[in-house]
C-alpha cells in the first residue's frame, strides 16, 4: 500500500492500524519478535517448574492487549500482529502441525510404542469419544448460550485433544519412567488425530449435514485407515530413496521435511483423510528405520526437528495469546452482557478435569492388563497431565474464521466464545496442571532415581573429576602458566579438593559386595547397552547392512524390557531370523523354480550368518567393556 503524505497526527489509532495492516513485510517483524520472546522465556524459565509455553501464551496476550486495547497500538509490530491474526487457520494447521507431529512421533522409541500401543489406542479411541460426549452433554445442559447438542459436541471434541508437551519434558527431566512418558506422548499423538476426525464430523453436522450410523462408521474408517495406508506408502518410498543417499545429512534432513509436508497435504487436502494420522504413521515408520541415517546424521536430524518443533510451538502459543486478547477486547460488549462467561470458563476447566478422571477411571482395568501394566500412581499423573495446547487452539481458530463468513449456523459470537473458552482452558491447564506436576511427582515418590542410575551417576562423576585432575596437573607444564601457585589455586577448586584419587565407586574387591551393590538386572542393562553401541559402530563401519542392524537393534530393545525378570534374552529375538521357517521346506518340495528357491535359501543363509557374526562380535566387545566397568575382581 502506498504511503499517504499526511501527518500521522491526523489519523485515529484505528485508521493508522488499517493503513499499516496492508504491509506484508510487517509480518516478518512479528515472526522475529516472537522468536526472541521464545528464546527469552526458555532461557529465563530453564530449571524452573513453569513451562515456557505458559510464558509464551502470556506474552501473546500482552502483545494482543497492547495492539487491540490501546489507542495507538504497536505500529509496525501491530501491523504484523494483525496480519498473522487474520491468517486462515487451515493454513496455520498445514504449516505447523506436520512439523510438530513428525518430530514427536520420530523421537519415540518403537519397541515401547509396540508394548504400549493398546494402552495408547484405548485412551485415544474410546477415551476421546467418552470425553467428547461427556463434555458435550454438560455444556448443553449447564451453559446458558442456547447451543444445540451438535455445537456442544463440537466444542467437546475440540477440547478432547491433549497436548502434554511440558509434562512429557518434565517427566524426562525428572527421570520418571519411560513407560509413563511413552503412554502420555503416544496418547497425545494418537488422540490429536482422533480429536480432529471427531471435530470434522461434528463440524459438518453443525453446518447442516446429516449422517446415519453407517455413514459415520464409513467416514471414520475411511479417514483413519486411509491415513495409515497413505503414511505407510510415503514412508516406504522415502526410506527406499534414503538407501541411495550416502552420507549427505543436508539431503536426508530435507527429504524428511519435504515428505512430512507432502504427506500431510496429500492426506488432508487431496485424499480427504486424516493428515495427523498420516504424518504420525510416517514418523513412526522413520523411527523404525532409524538405521537409514548413518553416523552423526541421525543426531543432526534430531537437532533439526527439535528446532523446527520449538519454532512452531513458539509461534502458535504467542499467536494464540494474541487471538485470545483480540477476541476479548474486540467483543467487550458481549462480555459486558455475559459477564458470567469468566465464571463458566472456570466451570469448564472443572468439567475438563472430570472428563479426564472419567476416561482414565473407566479404562483403568484395561490399562492395567495391557502393555507394561499400570498402577494407581501412574493413573493420577495421567489424569493431571491432560493439558490442552496447539491443536485445540488451531481448531478453535478455524471455527472463529468460519464464523466470520456467511455460514448461517456459525455466528460471530459463537466463534468468539470458542476461542475464549479454548484459549482459557489451554492457559489454565498449562499454568495449573503443568506447573504443579513436579510437586505431584515428588508427593507420589515417582521422581526418585533408581539405585542403578545412582551408581552410574557416581561412576560418571568420579571419572569426570579424575579427568579434571589430570587436566589440572597438565597445566603445571604450561610455559606461561607454570610459575603459578597451584596449591593456592587448588584450594579454590572445591571439586578437586573433594576428590579421593583412590576412590573407585564401581570397583569392589569382594564378589559378594558386587552382588549387593550391582544387581543382576543392572549388569544386564549395562551389557545390552554395550551390545547396542557395538551394533551402531558396526553399521557405521559398513560391517552390517541397514536391514540387519534394524533386526539386531530391535532384539536388544525387546531384551531391555525384561531384564529385571528374565535372563539375557536378546538372542530370542534373533532366533526367528536365523532359523529356516517351515515354508522353505514347502518351497523345496513344490514346483517352484529351483533357481528361485536357491536364491531365497542363499539370501536367508547370508542374513543368518551376518546376524550371528554381529551378535558374537558385539557381545565380545560388551563383555570386555563390562569387565572394565565393574572391576577386575568380578568375572562373568
FENDA-V97433 format. One record per helix or strand. SS is the DSSP state (a for helix, b for strand). FROM is the first residue (numbers start at 1). TO is the last residue. If there is no record, write none. Layout:
[[SS/FROM/TO] [SS/FROM/TO]]
//
This chain:
[[a/8/10] [a/13/20] [a/26/45] [a/52/69] [a/75/85] [a/89/106] [a/110/124] [a/126/142] [a/149/158] [b/162/162] [a/165/173] [a/178/206] [a/213/242] [a/249/271] [a/275/288] [a/290/292] [a/297/329] [a/332/337] [a/341/368] [a/376/384] [b/388/388] [a/390/403] [a/412/443] [a/451/475] [a/486/492] [a/494/497] [a/511/517] [a/520/541] [a/546/560] [a/572/578] [a/583/589] [a/594/630]]
//
